Amino acid sequence: MQALILKLIIIVSIPIIIGVGIVLTVFYKQLWIALDEWERDSSVWINQTQYKILYNSVLSQQLLEQYSFNQLQLHMVVMKSLLSKYQQSIIIQNPAANFTVCSYKELIFNQCAQNVYDQLNQNMFYADMYFIRSNFSFNILTPQQQYFIEMNDRVSFYARASFLATQNEGLIQMIYFYNSDTSSILYGVPSGFYNYTDSDYESCMGSGFIEPYDPRCRPWYTYAQQNQDNKKTTKIIKSKIKYQGFFIYEPYLDAVVGNLLMTLSSQVDYKNEFYSVDSIDFQFQNIVQLFNSALSENAYSVLIHEFNQTVFYHPMLLFYQVLSWADVEFININQYCSDSVELISIQLRLTVLKMGKIWIKTDKHNFPYQELDKRIQQPIAIFLRYINDRKSNNRQKR
């Protein structure tokens, strides 16, 4: 009897157990599929939301930067216009005006008049300093060199005003306005106790000079000079003036002070011949503050130059460094990362090449992004490009 009861229990239980197992298997399989779909949908939604947040943040920064760069170039247009008008004797001069002129070589070796030091200590705009690689005293310069210094003295009022205006306003801080001729003279404002004698030796013009520095050897000068054939005619203030391209040179270390900066440069002609390179050094301190204020736990902004991915802003970039974006990403990782650095560098280079034509990837909202390989982490970068839209000028793109 017990055997019969046990047999009946087994006969009845096995189908029930099998049925329950099948039901549970189907249930959990469908549940797993539903969870997978929910995870995918959630991931897509999170990514789209993050793309939108990141895109909107970068877009606002791009618009502000583009406005600032346009203002920077307008300053250059006005400065070149003033130089041209001076050369054409259009600017009315005050014959009683006096300038406190001295070379930086004389300044450093205490050979300037005492009033130069007094005025320079009082205000960086009160003394008119210039650099030259030889024949330092103003009185022994050639008439052409004296004319160049006097011309820049008389039109420097605009550069002084522009410098002061950009220290607290705008995202770009212009830190030095200067003009460099073909004889090594560099006249710039504001003045300061700059020790050009302590810089590295520039040998592009030979090795027989007392002073090591030479503006004619600097990359921003040579780049503008080599592109002197790209001439455009622009109508400004009812007068036709020939303007060559505006060139924004990639981030570099200043030869005298040693800080990281960029330079907007453009050549100046005189009597249809190459005469000098007019330049503006600028920094992004206010942009850096804007980027820092937008930092979050899972996102940050990067400002790079298009040509070689040189970083001007990155939260891990230290001062006085010239590094590519890939190098900065692995700045604290010293082992087993050379392949990853090269991979990121290639990814960024391909992205830059395709900017403006097609994006490497796009989601349905057309947000451009690039997945970067950083071993453990794989961050997603969104790229927006600043393009100089001044059609009258050739330029480096950023």
Residue, then its C-alpha position, 0 to 999 in steps of 0.5 A: m500500500q505504501a508503495l502504491i501511494l509513493k508511486l502515485i505521488i511520483i506519477v502526479s508530482i513529476p509532471i507538476i514539477i516539470g510543468v512548474g520548471i518549464v513555466l519558471t524557465v519561460f518566466y525568468k527567460q522573459l524576465w531576463i529579456a525584459l531586463d536586458e531591453w530595459e538596460r539597453d533602453s536605459s543606457v541609450w536614454i542615459n547616453q542621449t541625456q549625457y550627450k545633450i548635456l555635454y553638447n549644450s555645455v560645449l556649444s555655449q563655450q564654443l559660441l563664447e569663444q568664437y565671439s572672443f576670437n572675432q573680437l581678437q581679430l578685430h583688434m588686429v584689423v584696427m592695429k594694422s589700419l593704424l600702421s597703414k594710415y601712419q605710413q600714408s601720413i594720414i594720422i595727425q601727429n602731435p610734434a610736442a609728444n615725447f616718448t621715453v624710449c630705451s632698449y631692453k638690453e640697456l634696461i637690464f644692464n642699467q644703461c637707460a636714463q633714470n626717468v625710464y626706470d622711474q616711469l616703468n616702476q610707476n606704470m608699465f605703460y609710461a615707458d616705451m621699450y623695444f628689443i633689438r639684437s645689436n646696436f642697442s642705443f636709439n641714437i645709433l640706429t638707422p633712420q629706418q629703424q628709428y622710424f619703425i620705433e616712432m611709428n609704433d610709439r605713436v599708434s600704441f595708444y590703441a594697444r594700451a587701451s585694448f590690453l586694459a579692456t581685456q583684462n577683466e572683460g571677455l574670455i580671451q586675455m590679450i597680454y602683449f601687443y607687438n610689431s617685429d620688423t626685418s632687422s630684429i626690432l620688436y616694439g611691444v606694449p605693455s613694457g616690463f623688465y623682460n630679460y631677453t638676454d636670458s632666453d635661448y639662442e636663436s641661430c636662424m640668422g647666424s651666430g654672431f649676435i650679442e643678444p640670443y633672442d631674435p623675433r625673426c626666428r620665432p615660429w609665429y613670425t616665420y609662419a606669417q612671413q612664409n604666407q605673404d603671397n596670400k594677399k586680400t584687399t579689404k575695404i576698411i573705413k573707406s580706404k583700401i588696405k592690403y591684408q594678408g592672412f591672420f594666423i593663430y599659431e599653436p600653443y607654445l612656451d614663450a621664449v622670455v617669460g616661459n608661460l604657455l600662450m598663443t599668438l595671432s600674427s599678420q604681416v605688414d607691408y610697406k611700399n608693397e614689400f614685406y615690412s614686419v609681423d604684427s602680433i598679439d599674444f593671448q591667454f585663456q585665463n577667463i576661459v579656463q575659469l569658465f571650464n573649471s566652473a563647468l567641471s563635474e564628476n563625469a565630464y570636463s572640457v578640453l581646448i586643443h589646437e587642430f594641427n597637432q592636438t596641442v592642449f591649451y586647457h585640460p584639468m590635468l594639464l600643468f602650467y608651462q607644459v606643451l603636450s598633446w591631448a593623448d599625452v595629457e590623458f596618460i600623464n599620471i600613467n607611466q607603464y604599459c600605455s604607449d599603445s593606448v596613447e598612440l591609439i587615442s592620438i590616431q583617433l583624435r587625428l582622424t576625428v579632426l580630419k573628418m570635422g566639418k564633413i562627416w562625424i565618426k559616429t552620430d546618434k539620432h540627435n546628430f551629436p558628434y562623439q568619439e569613443l576614446d580607448k583609455r584601457i579601464q575607462q572608455p570616455i566619450a568625447i564630443f567635438l565642436r570646432y572653432i572656425n575663423d569665418r572672416k572670409s577676407n583672411n587666410r587663417q589657421k583653424r582651431 
